[in-house]
Amino acid sequence: MSSEIQNIQLGTGLGKLLFDSTRDQVQKILGKPSEVERYSLSEIKGDETEAWHYDELSLSLSFDEENNWLLSSVAISSDEFLLDGKPLIGRNKQEVLEDFRKKGYGEPEEDEEISREDPGCSLYIVEESGISLWFEGDELTEAQLSVYVGEEE
């Protein structure tokens, strides 16, 4: 794991990999992705997403058309990525949620629809930090990072 991208920066990116980076900027840091896919979750024109997967890093990046194809979100599923110098992936649910509260990262809110659909899984969203935490049982298996957009006044 390159130290250039190892550290999670909530609301900002992953090390040198910053939100709002262009695809060319990302490719200069990470090289070519293992796989690229393009999809849309709606019928709205201009709502496409391009996902880049880096299998060897357990990392996926999303570039959204509505954001001029700039880096919009990052998904990690490896314990080599660090938050405050400690691995995030693989940690216990209660420990992670309490850590977020204690450190002032925000209040994790459970998406109850996810746990109803799949009782073994849970999703907690921490809007204040731009992170979604996916748990299987009591273990954090994936974190999705996005830019934090504050409340409009």
C-alpha positions as CSV (number, residue, x, y, z in Angstrom):
1,M,0.0,0.0,0.0
2,S,1.4,3.4,-1.0
3,S,1.7,5.9,1.8
4,E,0.4,8.5,-0.7
5,I,-3.1,7.1,-0.4
6,Q,-3.1,5.3,2.9
7,N,-4.5,7.9,5.2
8,I,-8.3,8.6,5.3
9,Q,-9.1,12.3,5.4
10,L,-12.7,12.6,6.2
11,G,-14.6,14.9,3.8
12,T,-11.4,15.5,1.8
13,G,-10.1,12.2,0.3
14,L,-7.6,9.5,0.8
15,G,-4.0,10.9,1.2
16,K,-3.0,12.6,-2.0
17,L,-6.2,11.4,-3.7
18,L,-8.5,14.3,-3.2
19,F,-12.2,14.7,-4.0
20,D,-12.7,16.8,-7.1
21,S,-9.6,15.4,-8.7
22,T,-9.8,14.7,-12.5
23,R,-9.5,11.2,-13.9
24,D,-6.1,12.1,-15.3
25,Q,-4.9,13.3,-11.9
26,V,-6.1,10.0,-10.2
27,Q,-4.5,7.9,-12.9
28,K,-1.1,9.7,-12.3
29,I,-1.3,8.7,-8.6
30,L,-2.8,5.2,-9.0
31,G,-2.1,4.1,-12.5
32,K,-4.7,2.3,-14.7
33,P,-7.7,0.7,-12.8
34,S,-8.3,-3.1,-12.9
35,E,-11.8,-2.4,-14.2
36,V,-13.9,0.5,-15.3
37,E,-17.7,0.4,-15.5
38,R,-20.2,3.1,-16.4
39,Y,-23.8,3.1,-15.1
40,S,-26.8,5.3,-14.2
41,L,-29.2,4.8,-11.3
42,S,-31.9,6.8,-13.0
43,E,-33.3,7.7,-16.4
44,I,-32.2,11.3,-16.1
45,K,-29.8,12.5,-18.8
46,G,-26.4,13.5,-17.4
47,D,-26.7,11.2,-14.4
48,E,-24.0,8.7,-15.3
49,T,-21.3,7.5,-13.0
50,E,-18.0,6.0,-14.0
51,A,-16.5,3.6,-11.4
52,W,-12.8,2.7,-11.3
53,H,-11.9,-0.5,-9.4
54,Y,-8.4,-1.1,-8.1
55,D,-8.7,-4.8,-7.0
56,E,-5.2,-5.1,-5.6
57,L,-5.8,-2.1,-3.3
58,S,-9.4,-3.0,-2.3
59,L,-10.4,0.4,-3.6
60,S,-13.1,1.8,-5.8
61,L,-13.5,5.3,-7.1
62,S,-16.6,7.1,-8.6
63,F,-16.6,10.0,-11.0
64,D,-20.0,11.5,-11.6
65,E,-21.1,13.2,-14.8
66,E,-23.1,15.8,-12.9
67,N,-19.9,16.7,-11.1
68,N,-18.0,17.2,-14.4
69,W,-16.4,13.7,-14.1
70,L,-14.4,14.7,-11.0
71,L,-13.7,12.3,-8.2
72,S,-16.9,12.1,-6.1
73,S,-16.6,9.1,-3.8
74,V,-14.1,6.5,-2.6
75,A,-15.0,3.0,-1.3
76,I,-12.4,1.1,0.7
77,S,-12.4,-2.5,2.0
78,S,-8.9,-3.1,3.2
79,D,-7.5,-2.7,6.7
80,E,-4.4,-1.0,5.2
81,F,-6.3,2.3,5.0
82,L,-5.8,4.2,8.2
83,L,-8.0,6.7,10.2
84,D,-6.0,8.6,12.9
85,G,-3.2,6.1,12.3
86,K,-5.3,3.0,13.0
87,P,-7.0,0.6,10.6
88,L,-10.7,1.2,10.2
89,I,-11.8,-1.9,8.2
90,G,-12.1,-5.0,10.3
91,R,-12.9,-3.1,13.6
92,N,-15.8,-3.9,15.9
93,K,-19.1,-1.9,15.2
94,Q,-19.5,-0.5,18.8
95,E,-15.8,0.5,18.9
96,V,-16.1,2.3,15.5
97,L,-19.3,4.1,16.3
98,E,-18.1,5.2,19.8
99,D,-14.8,6.4,18.3
100,F,-16.7,8.6,15.8
101,R,-18.8,10.1,18.6
102,K,-15.9,10.7,20.9
103,K,-13.7,12.3,18.3
104,G,-16.4,14.6,17.2
105,Y,-16.7,13.2,13.7
106,G,-20.5,13.3,14.0
107,E,-23.4,11.1,15.0
108,P,-23.7,7.8,13.1
109,E,-27.2,7.2,12.0
110,E,-28.4,3.7,11.1
111,D,-30.1,3.1,7.8
112,E,-32.7,0.7,9.1
113,E,-33.9,-0.3,5.7
114,I,-30.6,-2.1,5.1
115,S,-30.8,-4.1,8.3
116,R,-34.5,-5.0,7.5
117,E,-33.5,-6.3,4.0
118,D,-30.5,-8.2,5.2
119,P,-30.5,-8.8,9.0
120,G,-26.8,-9.7,9.0
121,C,-25.7,-6.3,7.6
122,S,-26.0,-2.7,8.8
123,L,-25.2,0.7,7.4
124,Y,-24.4,3.8,9.4
125,I,-24.1,7.2,7.8
126,V,-22.1,10.0,9.4
127,E,-23.2,13.0,7.3
128,E,-20.9,15.4,9.2
129,S,-17.9,13.5,8.0
130,G,-19.1,12.3,4.6
131,I,-18.7,8.6,5.4
132,S,-20.9,5.6,5.2
133,L,-19.9,2.5,7.3
134,W,-21.0,-1.0,6.2
135,F,-21.0,-3.8,8.7
136,E,-21.4,-7.5,8.3
137,G,-22.3,-8.8,11.7
138,D,-20.3,-6.6,14.1
139,E,-17.3,-6.2,11.7
140,L,-16.7,-3.1,9.5
141,T,-16.2,-4.4,6.0
142,E,-16.4,-1.3,3.8
143,A,-16.3,2.4,4.2
144,Q,-17.5,4.9,1.5
145,L,-16.0,8.3,1.7
146,S,-17.4,11.4,0.0
147,V,-16.9,15.1,0.2
148,Y,-18.7,16.7,3.1
149,V,-21.2,19.3,2.0
150,G,-22.3,21.5,4.9
151,E,-25.8,22.6,5.5
152,E,-27.1,25.5,3.5
153,E,-27.9,28.6,5.4
